[in-house]
Amino acid sequence: MSPEATTARRTRLTPERERELYTAVVELLREVGYEALTMDAVAARTRASKATLYRQWKGKPELVATALRHHKPVSFADIDTGSLKEDLHELVRCHDENEIKRDQEVMRGLAHAAFQNEDLFTALRELLIEPELASFRDLVQRAVDRGEMSPDNPARHFLPHLLFGGALARPIIEGIDPDPEYTHRYIDAVVVPALGLS
């Protein structure tokens, strides 16, 4: 689809209306999970027609991935404290702990569903994961440009793996979901040394 056609498709709803739809989709995900979420349920919750939903998004995978992308309270792209170490801590501070716990449950369910549903996997990669990875790269490049990090540090390419790996490993190893206190300690003990930050 051409950029012009995409723009025309997207402008049928106001930004406020899109936010309402995204909020409803995330709420439904939390309530019933991806598999049980239907376009009928979204239409009923938002008082929208299914035709409107399908006109704006190709289907459930694209709608869910886009809703999650817009639901994020803050992205790495929004943070620039002047220090990569503080950028990482600021990202943790910007997230509500209760919201994080609810989102962890949603993402675990989505991860399972994505490996069984190629359309969902593709939508999540294109609409949610790739934009965040681009923000990670920008974050690291700013640190290199400021002289905080060596451009030759091989760990710079694994910042997303370091952060998400720590979050995913705790429930498996300790049986506890990561909380802000854990995440701040993990950043200082593992991520900062790996990236050669002070």
Helices and strands as residue ranges (DSSP letters): H 3-10, H 15-36, H 39-46, H 50-56, H 60-71, G 76-78, H 84-93, H 97-114, H 118-124, I 125-129, H 130-146, G 154-158, H 159-174, H 180-186, I 187-191, H 192-194
